């Protein structure tokens, strides 16, 4: 039985589309109303967590153009005060083939400043956007995946392509780097591609995703772990289950498969302190042990609308979930999680009366069967 969540809610005043954490443990949020006249501004904001008052304190904010889309994804630099964010330009510029969607931002304690911009997708349709983005552990590379199938890898801070953009021929759901910067992974519904970051040479291709019983599934997320592991999230095509599958990247074999939800997983975060988290279409937020995949915390009805982003802070003390309902949930994580035995003891203690009644009923049934003989 997972432990109850210690959490608080913060309303930031705009629909949130993406989240990041600075190396100083500040929370970066991006979102807004998009290119509409709803009156909801497009913003990038930086907050500090304050558990003493159960709130997020606003440190810096940048209001973006209302003619452009809201930020869709962002990736933080691991050392410098920089991040890369994807924001579609105006509809007119997109149709002209001039969508400078990939943008580099710098920040101080009180200010966010936009720097270089680059075109990192080929579509001229305003419905397409960069869905996912990741920065390498060195901070030298950024990979982005778009709904039109464009896979781009650019250098930081120049935003110049490392190699020509790749057409994945399908919407890209997730991207990521290995910890040594040598590989990148891109996930579409039907396949995973692991590529060299120097020349895009194919390292591994995994297609036709299936789970136990041969049920067909789709790849939703793919993230490299700390030591020769790749975590993948598979949602069944019937949308009645979600699985986490762990791969050994030396032998390219599955080392673990676990069904973790009856609802599709829509957001995923892999922490650096032995934890992972995900959110589901049914608005649950779940924290698991990254090694055993054991569920440690499950929060039903975490938000009132779609959960769009999750992030652990740098020290592993907080998980933050963000939503289109304009709120963040800040989860204060325990220093030590209960062991399976401790959890079982707690469940037994909390349900002692029920267990006692069940035990008596079982004894009564056994006695009745004995007396019939």
Secondary structure, DSSP 8 states (H G I E B T S, - for coil): --B---EEEEE-SS-EEEEEE-TTS-EEEEE---SSSSS--EEEEEEEEETTTTEEEEEEEEEE-TTS----EEEE-SSSSEEEEE----HHHHHTT----EEEEEE-SS-EEEEEEE-------TT--EEEEEE-TTSSEEEEEETT-EEEEEETTT--BSS--EE-SS-EEEEEE-TTSSEEEEEESSEEEEEETTT--EEEEEES-B-GGG-BEEEEEEEE-SSSEEEEEEEETTSS-EEEEEEETTTTEEEEEEEEESS-EEEEEE-SSSEEEEEETTS-EEEEETTT--EEEEETT--SS-EEEEEE-TTSSEEEEEETTSEEEEEE--SS---HHHHHHHHHHHTHHHHHHHHHHHHHHHHHHHHH-
